[in-house]
Amino acid sequence: MAKVIAVANQKGGVGKTTTSINLSAALAASKRSVLVIDLDPQGNATVGAGLDKFNLPASVYDVLMNEQSIENAIVETPFSFHVLGANDDLTAAEIHLLDLSKKEYRLRDLLRSIQDLFQYIIMDCTPSLNILTVNALVAADSVLIPMQCEYYALEGLAALIKTIENIQQYLNPKLKIDGLLRTMFDARNGLSNDVSRQLIEHFEGKVYRTVIPRNVRVAEAPSHGEPIISYDPRSRGALAYLGLAGEIIRRSERKLLAQRAGQQSNNAPNQAVGSNT
């Protein structure tokens, strides 16, 4: 069963797409099966994975509108992960979904048929709280929040957490914050360090130890249609995303092992009773 992670922040320019692509590539390099779902009509995650967003076999729009099966729309990239791509057709989905029943659950229901095919499903969300972002949060197990360490980012974070709480209350009780990721971080900047300390104090245990540095090579990679670990595997950005992948793997797979151990201990008495009958 795949772990489904929504990469979300209601503030733009914080590295959502960069994180979605580079984290997925790093997870794939760690021998995990990964699917990226591009939920932004700009299709930047699709392009960043080396795909032509205007020449897809089918897009997220086609899948959401039941014009194609999700299996037929998934494309393998040269970087060992798969993509369900998007282009500007997805703008129409924002309108058409509003007329459908159970519109908030559309993506969640579609993912059921493929969840056993992947270990991780990473969803790149738009910066606005529209029906596509709501679909992602309803389908997700957890939210990864990329953010810059600056004053306005803290204001945006408060709004996002309120949104997550509303989704938890009304639509997806299992939704959790997977972690806060400090992106484009400059350790020479005093404000960045101050905000970083505040995040660690207020969100103890929810801030990833990994920090993504401000790195020119990370910014260059999308224009070449490559993730950073392919474009410049020795760069600071590549090493940081590999570190993030390792941190996420350790967290999620530790929980999975604990759940399995709990299930085995719960089943043990039943098995013992059965053996005596």
N, C-alpha and C positions, 0 to 999 in steps of 0.2 A: 504494500500500500504506500503510495507516494506521500511524502510530506509536502504540503502545498503552502507556499510562502508568497504573500503579496508584498511587493516592494512599493511602498506608498509614502507620500508626503503631500499635503495640500499646498506646499510652497514649491514653486518651480525652481529649476537650476541647482538642485542639491545633489544630483548624481544618481537619480533613480535608474535611468536607462543604463548608464555606465556600470552601475552596480549589478543590475540584472544580467547583463551580458558577461561581465568579467567574473562574477561569482559563478555563473553557470559554467563557463569555460574552466574555471578552477575546480569545480566539483567534478566535471567530466574528466579532467586530468587526474583526479583522484579515483578514477575508475567507478564513478557513480553515474547511473543513467539519469539524464536531465532533459526536461522540456521547458522551454521558455515560451510564455504566452504574451504576445505584444497586444496590449489593450489601449494603445495610444494611436489615434488616427494619423499622426505624423509618421508612424512606422519606423521610428529611429532604431528600436531594438532589432527590427527585421533587417535593416540596412547594416547595422553594426555587427550582425552575425554573418555578413557577406552575401546576403540574398537580395535579389531584385524585387522590391516590394510591389512593382507593377506587373510582375511575371510569376505570380504564385499559382500553384495548382488550385488553391482555394484559400480564402482568408478567414480571419476570425469572424468577419461580417457574415460570410456564407454559412459558417457553422452556427452562429447565433440565430440566423434566420431559417435554419433547417434546410438550406439549399445544398449543403454538402455534409457528409459525415465528418466528424472530427478526425477519424483515422486517416481519411483521404487528404486532409488539409495539412497534416504534420509533415514537415520537411527536415531531412537530416542536413546538417551543416558540415563543412570541412573540419570543424573543431570538436567533433565527437559528442555534440549535444544536438537536440532537435528544437525546431521552432514552429509555433503556430503563428504565422505572420499577419501583419496588418498593413493597410494603406488607407487613403482618405475615404474609401468606401465605408469605413467604420463609423464615420460621422453620422451616416444615415441610421446606423443601428441605435444610436442614442435616442433618435426620434421614434423608430419603429418599436423598440422594446417597451416604450411607455404604454403602448396599446395592448400588450400581451398580459395574460393572466400569469401569476407567479413570476413576474418579470425579474425580481431580485434573485431568484433561484436558478435562472436559466443556465448560467455557466457551471454552477455546482452540479446540476443534473447531467450536463454534457460530460463532465470530467469523470463521472462514475465508470464509464466504459473503458477508460484508459489508465485509471489510477494504478493498476497492477503492472503496467508496462514501464513505469519510471519510479525511481527512488525519490526524486525531487522535481517538483513543478514550481517554476519561478514565474510570477506574473508581474509584468512591468505596467504600473498604473499611470493614468493621467494625473496631472497636478490638481485637477478640479474634482469636487465631490459630485460626480454625475452617476448615471445609472450603470455605467461600465465599472466604475470604481466600487460601487455598492455590490455589484455582482462578484467582483474579485474578493471583497472582504467577506461576503457570505460563503464563497467557495473555499476560502483559505483556512488553514489550521492556525496560522500565525502571520504577524506583520513584521517585516523588517523596515525600519525607518531610517533612511539616510538623511543626514542633516549636516549643514555647515555650522561651525561653532561661532555664531554671531548673534547679536541681540534679536534681530527680527526672526531668526530661526526658532527661538524659544517661544515667541508668540504663535507661530504657525504650529509648533509642536502641541501647544495646549489645545488648539482647535482640532488637531488630528486625534488626540487622545479622547476628546469628547465624542468625536465621530465613532471611534472604535467602541467606546462604552455604549453608545446607542445601538450599534450593530450587535454587540453582545447581548443587550437586553431584549431586543425585538426580533433579531433575525438569525444570529449565529452564536449561541451561548458558549461554544468551545473556542471561539477566537481569542487569541492571546497575542501580546507583544513579544515577538521573538527576541528583538534587541534593537538598540539604537546604534547606528553606525556613523562615526565621525568621519566626514568626507572632506576632501580638499583642505586638509589640515596643515597649517603652517605653525610649527612650534615656536617660531621667532615672534609670533604675534601674541601680545599680552592678552588681548580680548579673547582670542581662541583658547588660550590656556585657562582663562577665568571661566568661560562658558563650559569648557570640558570638565572642570572641577565641579561646577554646579550640576551638570548632568549626572556625574558619578554619585554625588551626594543625594540627589533627589530620586534617582532611578537605580538604586543599588541592585546589582545583579542583572540589570537589563541593558547595560552599556557594554558593547563588545570590547574586549581588550584590544582587538585589532583596530588600528587607525589607518585610514587611507590618506596618504600625503598628497599635497598639491604637486602634481607631476605632469610635465609637458608631454611625456610619451603616452600617458593615459589619454590625454586630450587629443593626441594625433591619431591614435589607433582607429577610431570610428571612420575617419575619412579614407582609410585603407580597407574598410570592411573586415576588420580583424579585432578580436579581443586582445588585451594587452599581453597576455601570456604567450600569444602567438607572435604579435608584432615586436615585442621587445621583452623576452622572458627574463632578462636579468635586471630590468628596471625596478625601481623602488615600488612602483605601482603594481607590477606583476607579483612581486613577493608579498605585498600587502594583501592582495586578493586571494592568493594561495593560503595565506595565514587565516583569512576570514573563512574560507572554505573548510579548513581544518577545524576551526573553532565551531562552526555550525555542525559539522559531522560529529564531533565529539559530544556536543550538547544533545543533538537529536538521537543519535544512536545509543547514547547512555540511557536516555529515557526509554527507548524501545527495549533495551535489555532489561531494564527495571520492570517494565510492564509485563514482559514475557515471564520473568521470574515470579512476579505476583500472580500471574495466571496459573503457573505451574503449582505454586503453593496452594492456591485455591482449589485446584483440581485434585490435589493429592489425597485429601480425605475421601472424596467421592470414589477415587480409584480403589482406595483401601476397602471401603464399604462394598464396592462391587466385587472385589476379589473374595470376600467372605460369603457371598451369597451363592 
